[in-house]
Amino acid sequence: RVYFVGVKAPLNVVQMREKKRGTSPEGHARAYYDTVHKHGEYDLIVDVSTISAKEAAEKIKNYIEKNPQPKAFRRLYKELIK
């Protein structure tokens, strides 16, 4: 089973975290922000701007337990083979 989970945060939060980490050139987050989620098809979207990594993992785990059949990959596949 393949679940597509969008792990998102507003751009200003992503930029702040990028700067704090110091592991990417400044502007890297802005450059890829729209591209990363361009396909827009997810089974679940988790906004990590206000929750911890542990809380995000719990949301994902709970979603998978309640939704044993992921759908996003199938929808993307159908769209791509048109």
C-alpha positions as CSV (number, residue, x, y, z in Angstrom):
1,R,0.0,0.0,0.0
2,V,1.2,3.5,-0.9
3,Y,-0.1,6.5,1.0
4,F,0.6,10.0,-0.3
5,V,0.9,12.2,2.8
6,G,1.4,15.9,2.3
7,V,3.5,17.3,5.1
8,K,3.0,21.0,4.8
9,A,3.5,24.3,6.6
10,P,3.1,27.9,5.4
11,L,6.0,29.3,3.5
12,N,7.1,31.7,6.2
13,V,7.4,28.8,8.7
14,V,9.3,26.7,6.2
15,Q,11.7,29.6,5.5
16,M,12.2,30.2,9.3
17,R,13.0,26.5,9.8
18,E,15.4,26.5,6.8
19,K,17.3,29.5,8.2
20,K,17.4,27.9,11.7
21,R,18.7,24.6,10.4
22,G,21.3,26.2,8.2
23,T,21.5,23.1,6.0
24,S,20.3,24.6,2.8
25,P,21.2,27.7,0.9
26,E,18.9,30.6,1.8
27,G,16.0,30.7,-0.7
28,H,15.9,27.0,-1.3
29,A,12.6,26.5,0.5
30,R,11.0,29.4,-1.5
31,A,12.3,28.0,-4.8
32,Y,10.7,24.6,-4.4
33,Y,7.7,25.4,-2.2
34,D,5.1,25.4,-5.0
35,T,6.8,22.6,-7.0
36,V,6.9,20.0,-4.2
37,H,3.1,19.9,-3.8
38,K,2.2,20.8,-7.4
39,H,0.4,17.5,-8.1
40,G,-2.0,18.3,-5.2
41,E,-3.2,14.7,-4.7
42,Y,-2.9,13.3,-1.2
43,D,-4.6,10.8,1.0
44,L,-3.9,13.0,3.9
45,I,-2.4,16.5,4.5
46,V,-0.7,17.3,7.8
47,D,0.1,20.9,8.7
48,V,3.2,20.7,10.8
49,S,3.4,24.4,11.5
50,T,1.5,24.1,14.8
51,I,2.1,20.4,15.9
52,S,5.1,18.4,16.8
53,A,6.7,15.6,14.7
54,K,5.2,13.1,17.2
55,E,1.7,14.5,16.8
56,A,2.1,14.5,13.0
57,A,3.2,10.8,13.1
58,E,0.2,10.0,15.3
59,K,-2.2,11.7,12.8
60,I,-0.7,9.7,10.0
61,K,-0.8,6.4,12.0
62,N,-4.5,7.0,12.9
63,Y,-5.4,7.9,9.3
64,I,-3.8,4.7,8.0
65,E,-5.6,2.6,10.7
66,K,-9.0,4.1,9.7
67,N,-8.3,4.1,5.9
68,P,-6.8,0.8,4.9
69,Q,-7.2,1.5,1.2
70,P,-5.1,4.5,0.0
71,K,-6.6,6.4,-3.0
72,A,-4.2,9.2,-4.1
73,F,-1.7,7.1,-5.9
74,R,-4.4,5.3,-7.9
75,R,-5.9,8.7,-8.9
76,L,-2.6,10.1,-9.9
77,Y,-1.8,7.0,-12.0
78,K,-5.1,7.3,-13.8
79,E,-4.5,10.9,-14.5
80,L,-1.0,10.2,-15.9
81,I,-2.0,7.4,-18.2
82,K,-4.7,9.4,-20.0
